[in-house]
């Protein structure tokens, strides 16, 4: 538990440093306020989504079969939902206008 907290604290500090560097760069490049806000929102979104963990580099260090199993676990629900949507579209395709199907697909 202590290692996890230390790791989280280190990542949070790295994120703060990166955010400070980004702010200085945006000031130096004289980005307009709306662009600065967009960059800040993106940084915030990325932090909330990953908590500072670079999943791609973490996965690259693992064997291929383990990577596949992890990705399958993480994406299985999404794949099932897409498959369900495609099945519904297929069943309803006889009743839909062709242009509507083109717009969806």
Phi, psi and omega per residue, in radians:
X1 nan -0.757 -3.122
X2 -1.103 -0.690 3.120
X3 -1.096 -0.722 3.121
X4 -1.079 -0.792 3.140
X5 -1.114 -0.708 3.108
X6 -1.122 -0.738 3.128
X7 -1.088 -0.768 3.117
X8 -1.104 -0.719 3.126
X9 -1.105 -0.735 3.123
X10 -1.104 -0.793 3.138
X11 -1.113 -0.684 3.117
X12 -1.109 -0.734 3.113
X13 -1.145 -0.704 3.084
X14 -1.086 -0.697 3.120
X15 -1.131 -0.715 3.112
X16 -1.098 -0.739 3.119
X17 -1.107 -0.777 3.117
X18 -1.080 -0.706 3.129
X19 -1.123 -0.718 3.090
X20 -1.106 -0.781 3.095
X21 -1.048 -0.734 3.139
X22 -1.110 -0.753 3.119
X23 -1.065 -0.772 3.130
X24 -1.114 -0.728 3.127
X25 -1.112 -0.758 -3.134
X26 -1.117 -0.673 3.082
X27 -1.144 -0.795 -3.133
X28 -1.053 -0.709 -3.129
X29 -1.491 -0.001 3.087
X30 0.945 0.829 3.085
X31 -1.187 2.502 3.108
X32 -1.174 2.723 -3.077
X33 -0.943 -0.669 -3.105
X34 -1.181 -0.608 3.069
X35 -1.220 -0.701 3.096
X36 -1.045 -0.749 3.129
X37 -1.094 -0.727 3.112
X38 -1.082 -0.731 3.116
X39 -1.114 -0.769 3.127
X40 -1.075 -0.744 3.134
X41 -1.115 -0.714 3.125
X42 -1.116 -0.796 3.118
X43 -1.030 -0.749 3.130
X44 -1.106 -0.785 3.121
X45 -1.040 -0.813 -3.102
X46 -1.103 -0.701 3.120
X47 -1.127 -0.796 -3.132
X48 -1.113 -0.611 -3.108
X49 -1.313 -0.588 -3.005
X50 -2.068 -0.274 -3.033
X51 0.939 0.562 3.062
X52 1.457 0.060 3.140
X53 -1.621 2.189 3.086
X54 -1.522 1.641 -3.051
X55 -1.065 -0.669 -3.108
X56 -1.066 -0.821 -3.128
X57 -1.217 -0.574 3.091
X58 -1.130 -0.773 -3.139
X59 -1.191 -0.605 -3.125
X60 -1.068 -0.455 3.139
X61 -1.414 -0.048 -3.106
X62 -1.772 2.739 3.072
X63 -1.086 2.670 -3.063
X64 -0.970 -0.781 -3.098
X65 -1.154 -0.626 3.100
X66 -1.219 -0.707 3.061
X67 -1.024 -0.791 -3.141
X68 -1.056 -0.783 -3.138
X69 -1.106 -0.705 3.134
X70 -1.166 -0.814 3.133
X71 -1.097 -0.677 3.098
X72 -1.079 -0.783 3.127
X73 -1.071 -0.768 -3.085
X74 -1.248 -0.536 -3.018
X75 -1.851 -0.082 -3.019
X76 -1.034 -0.748 -3.129
X77 -1.078 -0.754 3.121
X78 -1.107 -0.755 3.124
X79 -1.081 -0.719 3.111
X80 -1.099 -0.722 3.138
X81 -1.146 -0.714 3.111
X82 -1.135 -0.746 3.112
X83 -1.060 -0.719 3.109
X84 -1.110 -0.754 3.124
X85 -1.080 -0.764 3.120
X86 -1.105 -0.673 3.104
X87 -1.124 -0.733 3.111
X88 -1.111 -0.771 3.116
X89 -1.067 -0.714 3.133
X90 -1.108 -0.782 -3.128
X91 -1.154 -0.588 -3.093
X92 -1.593 -0.096 -3.011
X93 -1.073 -0.534 3.124
X94 -1.154 -0.437 -3.083
X95 -1.704 -0.161 -3.066
X96 -1.665 2.634 3.024
X97 -1.209 2.437 -3.098
X98 -1.020 -0.660 3.129
X99 -1.136 -0.606 3.128
X100 -1.160 -0.721 3.091
X101 -1.087 -0.746 3.110
X102 -1.046 -0.676 -3.141
X103 -1.177 -0.644 -3.126
X104 -1.293 -0.764 -3.080
X105 -1.525 nan nan
